[in-house]
Structures are given as C-alpha cells and as structure tokens.
Amino acid sequence: MSGGAFSLDGVHLTGRGYAFIANEFIKAINSKYKSTLPQVDPNKYSGVKFP
C-alpha cells in the first residue's frame, strides 16, 4: 500500500504532498495573473510505502 501526503513523522510532507501544495499555488497564480502554468501530477512523486 502506498500514498499519503504526510511522511511517517506526521509533520513533514512527502513528494506527493509538496506536489499537491504546488498545484494550489499554481491555481492561485493562474487565477490572479490569467496565466496558464501547467499543474504537476502528484502521482509522479513519491509517497509513503507500506509493506
């Protein structure tokens, strides 16, 4: 099983979590400045893997 936006310490984000936050910034920038920055795919970044 894998996934999760937070690392095992419950405080820091994983690569997937940072990608999600980056998309929120991209949405805000695109909205404010009428730009067309592409969003990132959070599934291309690492999450937490459980055996």
C-alpha positions in Angstrom: 0.0 0.0 0.0 1.3 3.5 -0.7 0.1 7.0 -0.7 -0.2 9.8 1.7 0.7 13.5 1.7 2.5 13.3 5.0 5.6 11.4 5.9 5.7 8.9 8.7 6.5 11.6 11.3 3.1 13.1 10.6 4.6 16.6 10.2 6.6 16.8 7.0 5.1 16.4 3.6 6.2 13.7 1.1 7.0 14.5 -2.5 3.3 13.9 -3.3 2.2 16.3 -0.6 4.5 19.0 -1.9 3.1 18.4 -5.4 -0.4 18.9 -4.1 0.6 22.2 -2.4 2.4 23.3 -5.6 -0.8 22.8 -7.6 -2.6 25.1 -5.1 0.0 27.8 -5.7 -0.2 27.3 -9.5 -4.1 27.6 -9.4 -3.8 30.9 -7.4 -1.1 32.3 -9.8 -3.1 31.3 -12.9 -6.3 32.9 -11.4 -4.6 36.1 -10.3 -2.5 36.7 -13.4 -4.6 34.9 -16.0 -1.6 32.7 -16.8 -1.6 29.1 -18.0 1.1 27.4 -15.9 0.5 23.7 -16.1 -0.2 21.8 -12.9 2.0 18.9 -11.8 0.9 15.3 -11.5 1.2 14.3 -7.8 1.2 10.6 -8.7 4.6 11.1 -10.3 6.1 11.9 -6.9 6.9 9.6 -4.0 4.5 9.0 -1.2 4.8 6.7 1.8 5.2 3.0 1.0 3.9 0.4 3.4 5.0 -3.2 3.1 
